[in-house]
Each structure stands twice: as structure tokens, then as C-alpha cells.
Amino acid sequence: MQKTLGAILIVLGLIGLAWGGFTYTTKEKVVDLGPIEATREKSHSVPLPPLAGAAALIGGVALVATSKAR
């Protein structure tokens, strides 16, 4: 169990360091006049601090290393 969790943290840490965040798009209704409707797409950016990716990576390595010692 520890080894699996460690591997997941390592992968997530590497992804966090490589991409640095993610972006998602939502649709927002601008005008609604009966049968006429106008929407727009709005982009949202969620930054991930490099410290979080590094912490996940180090924690994952620590979990994998301690599970091998047992």
C-alpha cells in the first residue's frame, strides 16, 4: 500500500513540476432574451506552486524508500 501511494505521489509531483498548473473552460450565459441566447467561454487558470510538486515528489520517494526497507 505504501509503495503504491508513493508511486502515485511521485507521478503527481512530476506532473506538477512539468506543467505548473492547469486550465479549464466554463460557459457563461451573457444574454437570455426568450429564444435568443448568447453565451461565452471563459478560461480559468489554476496555478500549482513548484513547492507543492516538489513536496509530493519528495514524499513519494520517501514512501517508496521506507517500504523497501521492510
HELIX and SHEET records of a PDB file:
HELIX    1   1 GLN A    2  TRP A   19  1                                  18    
HELIX    2   2 PRO A   50  ALA A   69  1                                  20    
SHEET    1   A 2 GLY A  21  LEU A  33  0                                        
SHEET    2   A 2 ILE A  36  PRO A  47 -1                                        
END                                                                             
